[in-house]
Structures are given as C-alpha cells and as structure tokens.
C-alpha cells in the first residue's frame, strides 16, 4: 500500500460536485470552450513535485473511528488538515472537448479526485474526476497483469503455468521492503511469532541502517513492513512496526511456502 502509484485519470472541466467525481451532487456547471492547453500545461507544472493537498470528505480517512465518507453522506463537513504529497510526474495523454486525460505518477496517500478538483479551481472553471484506472504500484504494472478469467481458466483446468511472466517470486514481491537478517539461533523464535528484537539482528549485514532510518523518520501514514530473512537470505517472516520501535510478527513463512509462487 505504501508504494508509489501510477494512474490514468480523466478530468472533466466545467462541472463541480460534492464528491469531486461524476457520482456526486452537482454544485456548479458551466459550458466551456475548448481547453487552453498552454494555460493547463503551466498549471500542471505547478502541481508537480511536493505539494500540499486537502484530503476529500469522500474518502476512507477516519474521524473518531468512522470513515469521512459516512459524515459526507450525512451532509457533515469535518475539518481536515492539508497533507504533503508528491506528484512525480504528470503527462498529458489526450484532450477531447472539455475532458483532459492524464498519466499521473504519485506517492501513496495522494487523492486523484482532490487533484482534479484543485486543477479545475486554478483553471477557473472547476473540474471533476470523470474516470480513473490505477495502472501501476511500485514496479508492478497492469500491462503484465492477467485477467480474472485467465487465472480461473488455469486454476479450473489444473494447467501448469508455462510462461514465466505469470510468476512473481516471494523475494520479488517484497523486494521494496526493508530486509534485515537474523542469527540462526533466532529463526525458530521469529517463526513462532516472537517480536523482532535488536539482539536477533545481524548488524554486519545490510538493511539495519535503513531500518533505523525508517523508524526514526517514518514515511507516509502506513506502518513499516520489514522482511526478516535468515543468514542465507531466505524469507522467514514479515514484521511491522507497532507503537514506535516494537516490531510484531504479522506473517511467518515455512520452507514449503517460500518455494511457492504468486500468480499476478
């Protein structure tokens, strides 16, 4: 969840809704001429890099234990604080009358509907999100994904997966996560669910400095998930940070599991 994302977003100008997409109640509507791309390109440059964004009311963010969208549906507006997000890139794919289609690369926690709304405000006509496809997460791309029907066909017919582009190893799946290596005498403890302790970690192996840096300066709103590996580098467990420096076991992998594959 914390990996960078890539989206294809369609933004319709001249319309504003309470949900910032086409499913919401229309607040304002105006007819507009063809889009001024010189003006829009200048605006898009200002939305690239580190920017402040106000999370939308129609979101799953919690307030007093309840998602904001539940308050929004009751007509209640909750005060929210702007958050710093990063837009790594915006590419114009096409324009069609009052609709602009963009490819957007951003960090986790970015709300594309808020981005569409903010771009519309600066442009002066208002805008809503008219369509959205998430095309990538980290190094994983929709271009290499398989359809549900194709996966069910393989499973239903007990076919062997012949093409290597179907297969993602456990090592590859968690390659973006910080890895730490533990001593042989600690393996059984962590596999049985023990929290990760400093005296278990091999301080001569890479990974520990990255872990300490992340614990000191956590990124984003998600817990840090750590890949715990044996001295030989095999995946043993996933641990996540809980209340600061405590690292709890969330998943243990036996030897058979580490030899299995993930269909993507």
C-alpha positions in Angstrom: 0.0 0.0 0.0 2.9 2.4 0.7 4.5 2.0 -2.8 4.2 4.8 -5.4 1.2 4.6 -7.7 0.5 5.3 -11.4 -2.9 6.3 -12.7 -4.7 7.2 -15.9 -7.2 10.0 -14.9 -9.8 11.7 -17.0 -10.7 15.2 -15.7 -13.9 16.9 -16.9 -13.8 20.7 -16.7 -16.8 23.0 -16.2 -18.5 20.7 -13.6 -18.2 20.6 -9.8 -19.8 18.1 -7.5 -19.7 17.5 -3.7 -17.8 14.2 -4.2 -15.4 15.6 -6.8 -16.4 12.9 -9.2 -19.4 12.3 -11.5 -21.3 10.3 -8.9 -21.8 13.3 -6.7 -24.4 16.0 -6.5 -23.7 18.8 -9.0 -22.8 22.0 -7.3 -22.0 24.1 -10.3 -22.0 23.6 -14.1 -20.9 25.8 -16.9 -20.3 25.3 -20.6 -16.7 25.9 -21.6 -14.9 26.3 -24.9 -12.0 24.0 -25.9 -9.4 23.6 -23.3 -6.5 26.1 -23.3 -3.6 23.7 -23.3 -0.9 26.4 -22.8 -2.6 27.5 -19.7 -3.2 23.9 -18.5 0.4 22.9 -19.1 1.5 25.8 -16.9 -0.9 24.8 -14.2 0.1 21.2 -14.3 3.8 22.2 -13.7 2.7 23.9 -10.5 1.1 20.6 -9.4 4.3 18.6 -9.9 6.7 17.9 -7.0 6.0 18.3 -3.3 2.6 20.0 -2.8 0.0 20.4 -0.1 -3.3 18.6 -0.6 -6.5 18.6 1.5 -8.0 15.1 1.7 -11.5 14.9 0.4 -14.6 14.3 2.5 -15.5 11.4 0.3 -12.6 9.2 1.5 -11.9 6.4 3.9 -9.9 8.5 6.3 -11.1 8.1 9.8 -12.6 10.7 12.2 -13.4 9.4 15.7 -13.2 5.9 14.2 -15.6 6.5 11.3 -14.7 7.0 7.7 -15.1 10.5 6.4 -17.4 9.5 3.6 -20.1 8.5 6.1 -20.1 12.0 7.5 -20.1 13.4 4.0 -23.2 11.4 3.1 -25.0 12.9 6.1 -24.0 16.4 4.9 -21.5 16.9 7.7 -18.2 18.6 6.8 -15.2 17.6 9.1 -12.2 19.9 9.4 -9.2 18.3 7.7 -5.6 19.3 7.7 -3.6 19.5 4.4 -1.0 16.8 3.8 2.2 16.9 1.9 2.1 14.7 -1.1 4.5 14.2 -4.1 3.5 14.1 -7.7 6.5 12.6 -9.5 5.1 13.2 -13.0 2.1 14.3 -15.0 1.8 13.5 -18.7 -1.0 14.7 -21.0 -2.3 11.8 -22.9 -5.2 13.4 -24.8 -7.8 16.1 -24.8 -11.4 15.8 -26.0 -13.6 18.9 -25.8 -13.9 19.5 -22.0 -12.0 16.4 -20.9 -8.3 16.1 -20.2 -6.7 12.6 -19.8 -3.5 12.4 -17.8 -1.0 9.8 -16.7 -0.1 10.6 -13.1 2.8 9.2 -11.0 2.4 10.0 -7.3 3.3 8.8 -3.8 0.9 6.8 -1.7 -1.7 8.9 0.0 -2.5 11.1 -3.0 -6.1 11.6 -3.8 -6.6 12.0 -7.5 -10.2 13.4 -7.1 -8.7 16.2 -5.0 -6.0 16.8 -7.6 -8.7 17.1 -10.3 -10.7 19.5 -8.2 -7.7 21.6 -7.4 -6.6 21.8 -11.0 -10.2 22.9 -12.0 -10.2 25.6 -9.4 -6.9 27.1 -10.6 -8.0 26.8 -14.3 -11.1 28.8 -13.3 -13.9 26.5 -14.5 -14.0 23.8 -11.8 -13.5 20.2 -12.6 -14.3 16.7 -11.5 -12.7 13.3 -11.9 -14.5 11.5 -14.7 -12.6 8.3 -14.9 -9.7 6.6 -13.1 -7.6 3.5 -13.8 -4.7 2.5 -11.5 -2.0 1.2 -13.9 0.9 0.6 -11.6 2.0 0.0 -8.0 5.8 0.2 -7.4 7.4 -2.0 -10.1 4.1 -3.9 -10.8 2.3 -2.8 -13.9 -1.2 -3.5 -15.2 0.5 -4.3 -18.6 1.7 -7.6 -17.1 -1.4 -8.4 -15.1 -3.7 -11.3 -16.1 -7.5 -11.2 -16.3 -9.6 -13.0 -13.7 -11.0 -15.3 -16.4 -7.5 -16.3 -17.5 -6.5 -17.1 -13.9 -9.7 -19.1 -13.3 -9.1 -21.0 -16.5 -5.6 -22.1 -15.3 -6.9 -23.0 -11.9 -10.1 -24.7 -13.1 -8.2 -26.9 -15.6 -5.2 -27.5 -13.3 -3.0 -26.3 -16.0 0.7 -25.7 -15.4 1.7 -22.1 -15.8 4.1 -22.2 -18.7 5.0 -18.6 -19.1 7.4 -17.0 -16.6 5.6 -13.7 -16.8 2.8 -15.2 -14.7 5.1 -15.8 -11.8 6.4 -13.5 -9.1 8.7 -15.0 -6.5 8.3 -14.2 -2.8 11.6 -12.5 -3.0 10.5 -10.2 -5.8 7.1 -9.5 -4.2 8.8 -7.9 -1.1 11.9 -6.5 -2.7 10.9 -3.0 -2.0 10.6 -3.7 1.7 13.5 -3.2 4.1 15.2 -6.5 4.8 17.0 -7.5 8.0 19.0 -10.7 8.6 18.8 -12.6 11.9 21.1 -15.2 13.5 20.5 -18.9 13.2 19.5 -19.3 16.9 16.7 -16.7 16.5 15.0 -18.2 13.5 12.7 -20.5 15.4 11.7 -17.7 17.7 10.5 -15.4 15.0 8.9 -18.2 13.0 6.8 -18.9 16.2 5.6 -15.3 16.3 8.2 -13.6 18.5 8.5 -9.8 18.1 11.8 -8.8 16.4 14.5 -7.7 18.9 17.7 -5.9 18.3 19.8 -8.8 19.7 18.4 -11.1 17.0 19.6 -8.9 14.1 23.0 -9.5 12.3 24.4 -6.0 12.5 27.1 -6.8 9.9 24.5 -7.3 7.1 22.9 -4.5 5.1 19.4 -3.4 6.0 19.8 -2.4 9.6 20.8 1.3 8.8 17.8 1.6 6.5 15.5 0.2 9.2 16.8 2.6 11.9 16.4 5.5 9.5 12.8 4.5 8.7 12.0 4.0 12.4 13.4 7.5 13.1 11.7 9.2 10.2 8.6 7.1 9.1 7.3 7.8 5.6 3.6 8.3 5.0 0.7 7.0 7.0 1.4 3.3 6.8 3.2 1.0 9.2 6.7 -0.1 8.1 6.7 -3.7 7.0 10.0 -5.5 7.4 11.2 -8.6 5.5 13.0 -10.8 8.1 15.5 -13.1 6.4 17.7 -16.0 7.5 21.5 -15.8 7.3 21.2 -17.4 3.9 18.8 -14.7 2.8 15.6 -16.9 2.8 12.3 -15.1 3.7 11.2 -16.1 7.2 8.6 -13.6 8.3 7.1 -10.2 7.8 7.1 -7.9 10.8 5.6 -4.5 11.1 6.2 -1.6 13.4 3.8 -1.1 16.3 3.9 1.9 18.5 7.4 3.1 17.6 10.3 0.6 17.8 8.3 -2.6 18.6 8.2 -4.9 15.6 5.4 -7.6 15.7 5.2 -10.7 13.5 2.4 -10.5 11.0 3.2 -13.5 8.8 5.6 -16.5 9.1 6.7 -18.5 6.0 7.6 -22.1 6.3 10.1 -23.7 3.9 7.4 -25.0 1.5 5.7 -21.6 1.3 9.0 -19.9 0.3 9.2 -22.2 -2.6 5.8 -21.3 -3.9 4.8 -18.6 -6.4 2.3 -15.8 -6.7 0.1 -15.5 -9.8 -0.2 -11.9 -10.8 
